[in-house]
């Protein structure tokens, strides 16, 4: 742990949750799902799992996460005591809050793409994968986050699009400090967000999202598999976190699902 994370940050994280750090793991989300199924009743919560390397990391919509030595991979397990209808807002709300954390760390604006991707330096920089498990009458949220801290040419060779990152490069001597601080701030913000998850976005939060939207004002296609579900101009999100596409005089709202947005 001392080689991967700074001791000072580790001690602060431990005040908020149970921290587990692995040199290598298949998937931090899968590890936590197994943990819930096996030990949910006796689990101290939240649980934060960090991996230096993931061999079978998961992205959204079943995509594989392409690993890199300069990426940060972690998952949080948190019980949820609020109304289940609030969970429809979970992914975009976490993305909205995490955007501010990463913008402050990078000292540049991080953009957002509905429902939960973050963009910086011309490409996707961070992704969020949320999963829900119910056991013994309790809802458990597993929130997986992958962040590209510095650019890695190997990642671009293994994906179909340009990967972004918070920094073009990081001095090797600074990587542990930056990784530790971002993990600390991001995990604290996610825990706080889940505890205070609202039923609706405020007007200020909607404005913040729309101003930071990487596809703001563009004409987009909503695609599910190979099928185009809808097309229209991106006019932002509503208070339920739904994307709004305007086609002529008609505006349609779409919830989070298996569909994805493309120009």
C-alpha positions as CSV (number, residue, x, y, z in Angstrom):
1,X,0.0,0.0,0.0
2,X,2.8,2.4,0.9
3,X,4.2,2.0,-2.7
4,X,0.9,2.9,-4.3
5,X,-0.8,5.4,-2.0
6,X,0.6,8.0,0.4
7,X,0.2,7.2,4.1
8,X,-1.4,10.5,5.0
9,X,-4.2,10.1,2.5
10,X,-4.7,6.4,3.5
11,X,-5.3,7.4,7.1
12,X,-7.9,10.0,6.1
13,X,-9.6,7.5,3.8
14,X,-9.8,5.0,6.6
15,X,-11.8,7.5,8.7
16,X,-14.5,7.3,6.1
17,X,-14.5,3.6,5.0
18,X,-12.8,0.2,5.0
19,X,-10.0,0.4,2.5
20,X,-8.6,-2.6,0.6
21,X,-5.8,-2.2,-1.9
22,X,-4.8,-4.9,-4.4
23,X,-1.7,-5.2,-6.6
24,X,-3.9,-7.0,-9.1
25,X,-7.6,-8.0,-9.3
26,X,-10.0,-9.1,-12.0
27,X,-12.5,-6.3,-11.4
28,X,-13.1,-4.1,-8.3
29,X,-16.8,-4.1,-9.0
30,X,-17.0,-7.9,-9.3
31,X,-15.0,-8.3,-6.1
32,X,-17.5,-6.1,-4.2
33,X,-20.5,-8.0,-5.7
34,X,-19.0,-11.2,-4.4
35,X,-18.4,-9.6,-1.0
36,X,-22.0,-8.5,-0.7
37,X,-23.4,-11.9,-1.6
38,X,-21.1,-13.5,1.0
39,X,-20.9,-11.1,3.9
40,X,-23.5,-8.4,3.5
41,X,-24.9,-8.6,7.0
42,X,-21.5,-8.2,8.8
43,X,-19.9,-5.7,6.3
44,X,-18.6,-2.4,7.7
45,X,-19.7,0.2,5.2
46,X,-18.7,1.9,3.0
47,X,-16.0,-0.3,1.5
48,X,-13.4,1.2,-0.9
49,X,-11.4,-1.2,-3.1
50,X,-8.5,0.1,-5.1
51,X,-6.5,-1.9,-7.7
52,X,-3.1,-1.1,-9.2
53,X,-4.0,-3.5,-12.1
54,X,-7.4,-4.8,-13.3
55,X,-7.3,-7.9,-15.6
56,X,-11.0,-7.9,-16.4
57,X,-12.2,-4.3,-15.6
58,X,-15.7,-3.4,-16.8
59,X,-16.9,-0.3,-18.5
60,X,-20.5,0.7,-19.2
61,X,-22.7,-1.4,-21.5
62,X,-20.5,-4.4,-21.1
63,X,-17.4,-2.8,-22.6
64,X,-13.9,-3.8,-21.3
65,X,-11.9,-1.2,-19.4
66,X,-8.5,-0.8,-21.0
67,X,-6.0,-0.6,-18.1
68,X,-2.9,1.6,-17.8
69,X,-0.2,2.2,-15.2
70,X,-1.3,5.8,-15.1
71,X,-5.0,5.2,-14.5
72,X,-6.8,5.1,-11.1
73,X,-9.3,2.3,-10.6
74,X,-11.5,2.0,-7.6
75,X,-15.0,0.9,-6.5
76,X,-17.1,1.9,-3.5
77,X,-19.7,-0.2,-1.8
78,X,-22.3,1.8,0.0
79,X,-25.7,0.9,1.5
80,X,-28.6,3.1,0.5
81,X,-31.4,3.9,2.9
82,X,-33.2,6.4,0.7
83,X,-36.2,6.0,-1.6
84,X,-35.4,3.7,-4.5
85,X,-36.9,6.2,-7.0
86,X,-34.0,8.5,-6.2
87,X,-31.6,6.0,-7.8
88,X,-32.6,7.0,-11.3
89,X,-30.5,10.1,-10.7
90,X,-27.5,8.3,-9.2
91,X,-25.2,8.0,-12.3
92,X,-25.5,11.6,-13.7
93,X,-25.5,13.1,-10.2
94,X,-22.2,11.3,-9.3
95,X,-20.8,12.4,-12.6
96,X,-21.8,16.0,-12.0
97,X,-20.0,16.0,-8.6
98,X,-17.0,14.1,-9.7
99,X,-16.5,16.6,-12.6
100,X,-15.8,19.3,-10.1
101,X,-13.3,17.2,-8.2
102,X,-11.4,16.4,-11.3
103,X,-11.5,19.9,-12.7
104,X,-10.0,21.2,-9.4
105,X,-7.3,18.5,-9.5
106,X,-6.4,19.1,-13.2
107,X,-6.8,22.9,-12.9
108,X,-8.7,22.9,-16.2
109,X,-12.4,22.3,-17.1
110,X,-13.5,18.7,-17.3
111,X,-16.5,18.2,-19.6
112,X,-19.4,15.8,-19.1
113,X,-21.2,13.5,-21.5
114,X,-24.6,12.1,-20.6
115,X,-25.2,10.0,-18.6
116,X,-21.9,9.6,-16.7
117,X,-18.7,10.0,-18.8
118,X,-16.1,12.8,-18.2
119,X,-13.9,14.3,-20.9
120,X,-10.6,16.2,-20.8
121,X,-7.8,16.8,-23.3
122,X,-10.1,15.9,-26.2
123,X,-11.2,12.5,-25.1
124,X,-12.9,10.3,-22.5
125,X,-11.0,10.7,-19.3
126,X,-13.2,9.0,-16.7
127,X,-16.1,6.6,-16.6
128,X,-18.5,5.5,-13.9
129,X,-20.2,2.2,-13.6
130,X,-23.0,1.9,-11.0
131,X,-24.6,-1.4,-10.0
132,X,-27.3,-2.1,-7.4
133,X,-27.7,-5.3,-5.3
134,X,-30.5,-6.0,-2.9
135,X,-29.9,-8.4,-0.1
136,X,-31.7,-9.0,3.2
137,X,-33.9,-6.0,2.6
138,X,-31.0,-3.6,2.0
139,X,-30.0,-1.9,-1.2
140,X,-26.2,-1.9,-1.8
141,X,-24.7,0.4,-4.4
142,X,-21.4,-0.5,-6.1
143,X,-19.9,2.5,-7.8
144,X,-16.9,1.8,-10.0
145,X,-14.7,4.6,-11.3
146,X,-11.9,4.6,-13.8
147,X,-9.8,7.7,-14.3
148,X,-7.0,8.3,-16.8
149,X,-4.5,10.5,-14.9
150,X,-2.0,10.8,-17.7
151,X,-2.0,10.0,-21.4
152,X,-0.9,6.5,-22.4
153,X,-0.3,5.7,-26.1
154,X,-0.9,2.1,-25.4
155,X,-4.5,2.8,-24.4
156,X,-5.2,4.6,-27.6
157,X,-3.9,1.6,-29.6
158,X,-6.5,-0.6,-27.8
159,X,-9.6,1.4,-28.1
160,X,-11.7,2.7,-31.0
161,X,-11.6,6.3,-29.9
162,X,-9.2,8.8,-28.5
163,X,-8.6,8.5,-24.8
164,X,-8.4,11.7,-22.7
165,X,-6.6,12.3,-19.4
166,X,-6.4,14.8,-16.7
167,X,-2.8,15.6,-17.5
168,X,-0.7,15.1,-20.6
169,X,2.0,13.7,-18.5
170,X,2.9,13.3,-14.8
171,X,6.4,13.2,-13.4
172,X,6.9,9.6,-12.0
173,X,7.8,11.1,-8.7
174,X,4.5,12.9,-8.5
175,X,2.2,10.1,-9.6
176,X,1.7,8.6,-6.1
177,X,0.8,11.9,-4.6
178,X,-1.6,12.9,-7.3
179,X,-3.2,9.4,-7.3
180,X,-3.7,9.5,-3.6
181,X,-5.2,13.0,-3.4
182,X,-7.7,12.3,-6.2
183,X,-8.7,9.0,-4.6
184,X,-9.2,10.8,-1.3
185,X,-11.3,13.7,-2.7
186,X,-13.3,11.5,-5.2
187,X,-14.2,8.8,-2.6
188,X,-15.2,11.5,-0.1
189,X,-17.4,13.2,-2.6
190,X,-19.1,10.0,-3.8
191,X,-19.9,9.0,-0.2
192,X,-21.3,12.4,0.5
193,X,-23.3,12.4,-2.8
194,X,-24.9,9.0,-2.0
195,X,-25.9,10.1,1.5
196,X,-27.5,13.3,0.1
197,X,-28.8,12.0,-3.2
198,X,-31.8,14.3,-4.1
199,X,-34.9,13.3,-6.0
200,X,-34.4,16.0,-8.6
201,X,-31.6,18.2,-9.8
202,X,-31.7,21.9,-8.8
203,X,-31.8,24.7,-11.4
204,X,-28.2,25.5,-10.6
205,X,-27.1,21.9,-11.1
206,X,-28.9,21.7,-14.4
207,X,-27.2,24.9,-15.5
208,X,-23.8,23.5,-14.4
209,X,-24.4,20.3,-16.4
210,X,-25.6,22.0,-19.6
211,X,-22.6,24.5,-19.6
212,X,-20.2,21.6,-19.1
213,X,-21.8,19.2,-21.7
214,X,-19.2,18.1,-24.3
215,X,-22.1,17.9,-26.8
216,X,-23.9,21.0,-25.9
217,X,-26.2,22.2,-28.7
218,X,-25.0,19.5,-31.1
219,X,-27.3,17.2,-33.1
220,X,-27.0,13.7,-31.7
221,X,-28.2,10.2,-32.3
222,X,-29.4,8.0,-29.4
223,X,-28.3,4.5,-30.4
224,X,-29.2,1.1,-28.8
225,X,-27.1,-1.7,-30.2
226,X,-27.2,-1.0,-34.0
227,X,-30.6,0.7,-33.8
228,X,-31.1,4.5,-33.8
229,X,-33.7,5.2,-31.1
230,X,-34.0,8.9,-31.7
231,X,-32.2,11.9,-33.2
232,X,-32.3,15.6,-32.3
233,X,-30.5,18.6,-31.0
234,X,-29.1,18.2,-27.5
235,X,-30.8,20.8,-25.4
236,X,-29.5,19.6,-22.1
237,X,-31.0,17.5,-19.2
238,X,-34.1,17.9,-17.1
239,X,-34.5,17.8,-13.3
240,X,-34.8,14.0,-13.5
241,X,-31.4,13.7,-15.2
242,X,-32.9,12.7,-18.5
243,X,-31.3,13.8,-21.8
244,X,-33.5,16.1,-23.9
245,X,-33.3,15.8,-27.7
246,X,-35.2,18.4,-29.8
247,X,-36.4,17.5,-33.3
248,X,-38.3,20.3,-34.9
249,X,-41.0,21.4,-32.5
250,X,-40.9,18.1,-30.5
251,X,-38.6,17.6,-27.5
252,X,-38.2,14.0,-26.1
253,X,-36.7,13.0,-22.7
254,X,-34.7,9.8,-22.4
255,X,-33.8,7.9,-19.2
256,X,-30.5,6.1,-18.6
257,X,-30.5,2.7,-20.2
258,X,-28.5,0.7,-22.7
259,X,-28.6,3.5,-25.3
260,X,-25.6,5.7,-26.0
261,X,-25.3,9.2,-27.5
262,X,-23.2,9.9,-30.6
263,X,-22.8,12.9,-32.9
